[in-house]
């Protein structure tokens, strides 16, 4: 019995000592602090009991000035501006066709040559006849001048003098005729070399060396496609047709050169819709000085329907619509978010024009705005 009392007393001593030690340690240890920032206006040395507020992480983007464009994205292909059949003005046998399909040719470059052997022989013969006619003309001129002198002194009749004059004029006309015939033969020889009138690509060779061609043939020796300027043929759905008109600017992104867009303008709209797709072809004329654009290339085309230069703009993600349907944005200044009403103008899929309420350089919230209220403290960082 005495042993049981001794064990009970020892247990009570241990319990009392443990309770006392717990309260002693709790009294000396300060309570843990929350990871919060002081409220706006609180000084760094404020007492521990000051009100603490959370800071909301957000991402911001600057208000910028840029040219805004509302575009209609469509797809299409590059096509030649003009097709030219290079034909001959006279019949003959092809001596040479020094180009192949796909070759690039420049204005004045020879694309075919007719055989001129017969013309060269004819030129030599007429040149000889001209020399003979000129000798006879010289003799007739001397005889006519002599007869005029004799007539003045009464040595011959008027008829004799007139016959000498007629002979002189006939020889003169003969020389002129031979000169004209020689010039004609030289022109035929020159035109025997068929040249390109444009910067183009050889689309087709219709005749080959040794074939005889006629000046009346319906197709030329070669067919060329002009490529220093080209068309981008945009296929536009009929519901977008009311928004289109010739003269609208368009930006063309060729699949082969997506980083090198080319700007042009709609030159014309085809009058008839394609029956299978119910679409209309808008032809955008493009410069092609480096000849990178070739007929058949696919391209993405953005037709500019409206454009504002130097617009004050923000990313679309910054806009928030109020219950009254007005537009608002959060502007961050000194890590405080201010709710501000704005007037929105032209919009694109990524940017919006701000007519009133913001200035270039303001930082607007583009991520995290759904957790904000006016005058909220934030931790901001630039959006990518």
C-alpha positions in Angstrom: 0.0 0.0 0.0 2.8 2.4 0.9 4.5 1.6 -2.5 1.4 2.5 -4.5 1.2 5.9 -2.7 4.8 6.6 -3.5 4.3 5.9 -7.3 1.2 8.1 -7.3 3.1 11.0 -5.7 5.9 10.7 -8.3 3.4 10.7 -11.2 1.8 13.9 -9.9 5.1 15.7 -9.5 6.1 14.9 -13.2 2.7 16.1 -14.5 2.9 19.4 -12.6 6.5 20.0 -13.7 5.7 19.4 -17.4 2.7 21.8 -17.4 4.9 24.5 -15.8 7.7 24.0 -18.4 5.2 24.3 -21.3 3.8 27.6 -20.1 7.3 28.9 -19.5 8.4 28.2 -23.0 5.2 29.6 -24.6 5.7 32.9 -22.7 9.3 33.4 -24.0 8.6 32.5 -27.8 7.1 35.2 -30.0 4.1 34.2 -32.3 4.9 33.5 -36.0 4.4 36.4 -38.5 2.3 36.0 -41.8 4.2 36.8 -45.1 2.2 39.9 -45.8 3.0 43.5 -46.7 1.9 46.5 -44.6 -1.2 48.3 -45.7 -0.8 51.4 -48.0 0.6 54.3 -45.9 2.0 52.1 -43.1 5.6 52.9 -42.1 8.3 50.2 -41.9 8.6 50.7 -38.1 4.8 50.4 -37.4 3.8 48.2 -34.4 3.2 44.5 -34.9 -0.5 44.9 -34.5 -0.7 47.1 -37.8 -3.2 45.8 -40.5 -1.4 43.6 -43.1 -2.7 43.1 -46.7 -1.9 40.6 -49.5 -0.2 41.6 -52.7 -1.7 40.1 -55.9 0.7 39.0 -58.6 -0.1 40.4 -62.0 1.5 40.9 -65.4 1.5 44.2 -67.2 2.0 45.6 -70.7 2.7 49.2 -71.7 0.3 51.4 -73.6 1.8 52.0 -77.0 1.3 54.1 -80.2 1.1 52.1 -83.4 -0.7 51.8 -86.7 -3.8 49.6 -86.2 -5.2 47.6 -89.1 -8.5 45.7 -89.3 -7.8 42.9 -91.8 -9.7 40.2 -93.5 -7.5 37.1 -93.6 -7.9 34.9 -96.7 -5.8 32.4 -98.6 -4.8 32.4 -102.2 -2.0 31.9 -104.7 0.5 33.8 -106.7 -0.2 34.1 -110.5 1.4 35.8 -113.4 0.5 39.4 -114.2 0.4 38.9 -118.0 1.0 36.2 -120.6 2.8 37.0 -123.8 3.1 34.8 -126.9 6.3 35.8 -128.7 5.6 35.2 -132.4 7.3 36.0 -135.8 6.2 38.7 -138.2 7.3 36.6 -141.2 7.4 33.0 -142.1 10.6 31.0 -141.8 12.5 28.1 -140.4 13.6 28.2 -136.8 17.4 28.2 -136.6 17.6 28.3 -132.8 15.4 28.4 -129.7 18.0 29.2 -127.0 15.6 29.1 -124.0 14.0 26.3 -122.0 10.8 26.1 -120.1 11.2 27.8 -116.7 14.0 30.1 -117.8 13.9 33.7 -116.6 14.3 36.2 -119.5 14.8 39.9 -119.5 13.4 42.5 -122.0 15.3 42.4 -125.2 16.7 38.9 -124.6 16.6 36.6 -127.7 14.3 33.7 -127.3 14.2 32.4 -130.9 16.1 32.9 -134.2 14.8 32.3 -137.7 17.1 31.2 -140.4 18.3 34.2 -142.5 20.5 32.7 -145.1 18.1 33.5 -147.9 17.7 37.0 -146.6 21.4 37.6 -146.4 21.8 36.5 -150.1 18.9 38.8 -151.1 20.6 41.6 -149.2 23.9 41.1 -151.1 22.1 41.0 -154.5 20.1 44.2 -153.8 23.2 45.9 -152.6 24.9 45.1 -155.9 21.9 46.4 -157.8 22.0 49.6 -155.8 25.6 50.1 -156.6 24.9 49.6 -160.4 21.9 52.0 -160.2 23.9 54.6 -158.5 26.6 54.5 -161.2 23.9 54.9 -163.9 22.3 57.7 -161.9 25.7 59.5 -161.8 26.0 59.1 -165.6 22.4 60.3 -166.2 22.9 63.3 -164.0 26.0 64.3 -165.9 24.2 63.8 -169.2 21.2 65.9 -168.1 23.4 68.8 -166.9 25.3 68.8 -170.2 22.1 68.7 -172.3 20.8 71.7 -170.3 23.8 73.8 -171.3 23.6 72.8 -174.9 19.9 73.6 -175.0 20.6 77.1 -173.6 22.8 77.9 -176.7 20.2 76.3 -179.1 22.3 73.2 -179.8 19.4 70.8 -179.1 15.6 70.9 -179.1 13.5 71.0 -176.0 12.5 67.4 -176.5 16.1 66.2 -176.3 16.6 68.1 -173.1 13.4 66.8 -171.5 14.4 63.2 -172.5 17.7 63.6 -170.7 15.9 64.9 -167.6 13.4 62.0 -167.6 16.3 59.5 -167.8 18.0 61.2 -164.9 14.8 61.1 -162.8 14.2 57.4 -163.7 17.7 56.5 -162.5 17.1 58.5 -159.3 13.9 56.6 -158.6 15.6 53.3 -159.3 18.3 54.0 -156.7 15.7 55.0 -154.2 13.8 51.8 -154.8 16.8 49.7 -154.2 17.6 51.6 -151.0 14.1 50.9 -149.7 14.3 47.2 -150.6 17.7 46.9 -148.8 16.2 48.6 -145.7 13.3 46.1 -145.8 15.6 43.1 -146.0 17.7 44.4 -143.1 14.5 44.9 -141.1 13.5 41.3 -141.8 17.0 40.1 -140.8 16.7 42.0 -137.6 13.2 40.7 -136.8 14.4 37.2 -137.4 15.8 37.4 -133.9 12.7 37.1 -131.6 13.1 38.9 -128.3 11.2 39.1 -125.0 9.2 42.3 -124.5 8.9 41.7 -120.7 10.7 40.3 -117.6 9.2 36.9 -117.6 9.4 33.1 -117.2 9.3 30.8 -120.2 6.0 29.0 -119.6 6.0 26.9 -122.8 8.0 26.3 -126.0 5.5 25.8 -128.8 8.1 25.2 -131.6 11.6 23.7 -131.8 14.7 24.1 -133.9 14.1 23.2 -137.5 10.4 23.7 -137.6 8.8 26.0 -140.1 6.5 28.7 -138.7 4.1 31.1 -140.3 3.3 34.7 -139.4 -0.3 33.7 -139.3 0.1 31.0 -136.6 -2.2 31.5 -133.6 0.5 30.8 -131.0 4.0 32.2 -130.6 7.2 30.4 -130.7 7.4 30.7 -126.9 4.9 31.7 -124.3 6.1 34.0 -121.5 4.6 34.9 -118.1 5.4 38.4 -116.7 6.9 38.1 -113.2 8.5 41.5 -112.3 5.0 42.2 -111.1 2.5 39.5 -110.1 -1.0 38.9 -108.9 -1.9 37.4 -105.5 -5.3 35.9 -106.2 -7.3 36.0 -102.9 -10.4 33.8 -102.7 -13.0 35.7 -100.7 -16.3 34.3 -99.4 -19.3 36.0 -100.9 -20.5 37.3 -97.5 -17.4 39.4 -97.3 -17.8 40.9 -100.8 -19.7 44.0 -99.6 -16.6 45.0 -97.6 -14.2 44.8 -100.6 -13.4 47.4 -103.3 -10.5 48.0 -105.7 -7.8 50.1 -104.1 -7.8 48.4 -100.7 -4.3 47.6 -99.4 -3.4 44.0 -98.8 -0.4 42.3 -97.2 0.7 39.0 -98.7 2.7 36.4 -96.8 4.0 33.8 -99.3 4.4 30.3 -97.8 7.9 30.1 -99.2 8.9 33.4 -97.6 6.6 34.0 -94.5 9.0 36.4 -93.0 9.1 38.6 -96.1 5.5 40.0 -96.5 4.8 42.1 -99.6 2.3 44.9 -99.7 0.0 45.6 -102.7 -3.5 46.8 -103.6 -6.6 45.1 -104.9 -6.6 45.9 -108.6 -9.9 44.3 -109.5 -12.6 41.8 -108.4 -13.6 39.1 -110.7 -17.3 39.7 -111.8 -18.4 36.0 -111.6 -18.3 33.9 -108.4 -16.8 30.4 -108.4 -19.7 28.0 -108.4 -18.1 25.3 -106.3 -17.0 27.5 -103.4 -19.3 30.6 -103.8 -16.3 32.8 -103.6 -15.0 35.7 -105.6 -11.3 36.2 -106.7 -9.7 39.5 -105.6 -6.6 40.2 -107.6 -3.9 42.0 -105.6 -1.1 43.5 -107.7 2.3 43.1 -106.2 5.8 44.4 -107.0 8.3 41.6 -107.5 11.7 43.3 -108.1 13.7 40.4 -106.7 11.6 37.9 -108.6 11.1 35.8 -105.4 7.4 35.3 -106.1 6.6 32.7 -108.7 3.3 31.7 -110.2 1.7 28.8 -108.3 3.1 29.7 -104.8 0.5 29.6 -102.0 0.1 32.6 -99.8 -1.7 33.9 -96.8 -3.3 37.3 -97.6 -4.6 40.0 -95.2 -6.8 42.6 -96.8 -6.7 45.8 -94.9 -10.4 46.9 -94.4 -9.6 49.8 -92.0 -6.5 51.6 -90.7 -5.6 54.2 -88.1 -2.1 55.6 -87.9 -0.4 56.4 -84.5 -3.3 55.0 -82.5 -2.9 54.7 -78.7 -3.5 51.0 -78.1 -3.4 48.3 -75.5 -3.6 44.5 -75.8 -7.1 43.1 -75.9 -6.4 41.1 -72.8 -6.3 44.4 -70.8 -9.9 45.3 -71.4 -12.7 44.4 -68.9 -16.3 45.2 -69.4 -18.3 46.7 -66.6 -22.0 45.9 -65.8 -23.0 49.0 -67.7 -21.2 47.7 -70.8 -18.5 50.3 -70.5 -14.8 49.4 -70.8 -12.3 49.4 -68.0 -8.6 48.6 -67.4 -6.4 48.3 -64.4 -3.5 50.7 -64.4 -0.5 49.9 -62.2 1.3 52.8 -60.6 3.8 52.3 -57.7 2.5 48.7 -57.3 -1.1 49.8 -56.8 -3.8 48.9 -59.3 -6.2 51.7 -60.2 -9.4 50.9 -62.0 -9.9 53.3 -64.9 -12.7 53.8 -67.5 -11.6 54.0 -71.1 -13.1 54.8 -74.5 -12.4 52.0 -77.0 -12.3 52.6 -80.8 -11.0 50.3 -83.5 -10.2 46.7 -82.4 -8.2 43.9 -83.9 -7.8 40.3 -82.7 -4.9 41.4 -80.5 -5.0 45.1 -79.9 -7.6 47.8 -79.2 -7.5 51.6 -79.8 -8.0 53.7 -76.7 -9.5 57.0 -77.6 -9.6 58.4 -74.1 -8.4 57.4 -70.6 -4.8 56.3 -71.1 -1.5 57.7 -72.3 1.5 56.0 -74.0 3.7 54.5 -71.3 1.0 53.6 -68.8 1.2 50.0 -67.5 -2.0 48.0 -67.8 -2.8 44.6 -66.3 -3.1 41.9 -68.9 -2.9 38.8 -66.5 -4.4 38.5 -63.1 -7.0 41.3 -63.3 -9.8 38.9 -62.3 -8.5 39.0 -58.7 -8.2 42.8 -58.5 -10.2 45.6 -57.1 -9.6 49.3 -57.2 -6.6 50.4 -55.2 -5.4 46.8 -54.7 -1.7 46.2 -53.9 0.0 44.1 -56.5 3.3 42.5 -57.4 3.8 43.3 -61.1 6.1 42.0 -63.7 6.1 42.6 -67.5 4.2 40.2 -69.6 6.1 38.3 -72.3 
